[in-house]
Amino acid sequence: MAPAGIFISFEGIDGAGKSTHIEGLAQAFRAQGRAVTQTREPGGTPLAEKLRAMVLADAMDDLTEVLLLFAARRDHLLQVIEPALARGDMVLCDRFTDATFAYQGSGRGFDWQVLGQLEQWVQNTPGQGAGGTSFLRQPDLTLWFDLPPELAAQRLAGARLPDRFEAQPVEFFRRVANGYAQRLAAAPGRFASIDATLERHAVWQQITQALVRRGWLSIMVSNTKRP
Ligand code: TMP
């Protein structure tokens, strides 16, 4: 029988250092013989990547931004995430809906209740719950890379031309970090908080420990010095 698919999302403010670790984890899972779907939000499908380019570059009002993000998410869920989970893949997704609550909800001040409603509509998966009921698709685990905004800003300084979010002041990222903390408080069992101030190998160890604890990664693979 194929193993059950597992959905892991990676969150944090810009500059928190998720990317190298997502790559390292994909390699670790493949080394264990698991199929991996590595993807990102906004994006992950041709349509959602077009929406991503608009959201990151074009000026728009907050509701338009929220609707484009959820439209991209709907396409991504239907085309990529749900089929991958049905195949039994490890799905590693760079950001998911917690980012919308953190960036649009807390960062921009958009209504959390409306976001909750959109989350229900977009992530409703008919017929896949127990006894053929609907359920709300959420990541099985969210790794939150927690880093003070001032440190993230230092890391990002001069790295590349900033997009519409990276160009925001430190105060915006303080609110975003608070938004993530609120999402964690509301669903602590879904989150593992990673201290992203530490050096890279120590961060990697925290990540692999969270996965070994859940029985998703073997101790042998997690001990390899990666990334
Ligand atoms: P990335 O640079 O990590 O790929 O993310 C792109 C940017 O989009 C990042 O600054 C966070 C932002 N974002 C939102 O504002 N809301 C969302 O729902 C998502 C998924 C990302």
Boltz pocket constraint, residues with backbone or C-beta under 6 A from the ligand:
constraints:
  - pocket:
      binder: B
      contacts: [[A, 14], [A, 40], [A, 41], [A, 42], [A, 69], [A, 94], [A, 95], [A, 96], [A, 97], [A, 99], [A, 100], [A, 101], [A, 103], [A, 104], [A, 165], [A, 166]]
      max_distance: 6.0
